[in-house]
Amino acid sequence: MEDKELNKKINIQLAKAAEIVVIDQSKEALLRQLPTIHIVCEICGNTQSETWTVEAADETIHSTITFFRCTKCKTTRRESG
């Protein structure tokens, strides 16, 4: 077997190592994508919460559920409406 044929048969590909991202907690707020509103947390008393809504589809009822997550203690609560 010639060297040329051997090189054709053995084809090793090395993959790139995956990047690991470390987020500094002091800069975590800069990366938030959810809007924040002024609402008092029932657990810690903080006045800032992230908020988002989800459409809840039932066979008979269509409603919206609003979630609030405290930016301090991360407690999440929801309101149906």
N, C-alpha and C positions, 0 to 999 in steps of 0.2 A: 504494500500500500504506500502510495506516495504521500509526502507531507501535505501537498495541496488537498488531496482527498480527505486526509485526517482533519485538516482545518475546517473543511466544509461540514463535516459530520459533528464536530464539537463546537457548539455555539453557546457560550455562557453569557447570560445577561445579568448584570448587577443592577438591582433596584436602588433607587434613592431612599435614604432613611426618612421616615416621617418626621415632620416638624412637631415639636412639643411647645405649646404656647402656655406661658405662665402669666396669669393676670394678677397684678399688684392690687390688693384690696383697696388701697387709697385711690386708685384710678378706676375702680370697678364702676362707679357711677357714670363715668364718661362713656361707657360702653352700653349703657341701658338703652333699649329700643322702645320700651313702653312709656306712655305718658304718665306723669305724676299729677296728683290732685291733692288739695288740702282736705283731709278727712282725719279725724282723731282715731287712732288705734285703740281698741277696747282693752288690749293686753298691756301695752307699754306706754300709751299716751302720746306717742309720736304723732306728728301732724302731717306727714307726707306718706302717700301710698301710691304704688303703681296701679294702673287700672286697665282692664281689657274686657271686651264683651264677647259672648258666644251665643249664637242662635241655637236654641234648643228646639228640635223638631220632634214632636210626638205625633202619633197618628191622628189625634184629635185636636191638639193644642200646639200652637207655634208661639214661643215666647223668647225673650232675650234674658240671658243671665249675665250680670255684671260682676266681675271679680275685683277685689281690692287686696293688694299685698303690701303690708307695711315695709317701708324701706329700711327700718331699723331692726325689728325682730323677725321679719319675714312671715308673720302670721297672715294667712290668707282667709278672707271671708267672701261670701257671695250674697247677692241680692237678686231675686227674680222679679221680673216685671214685664 
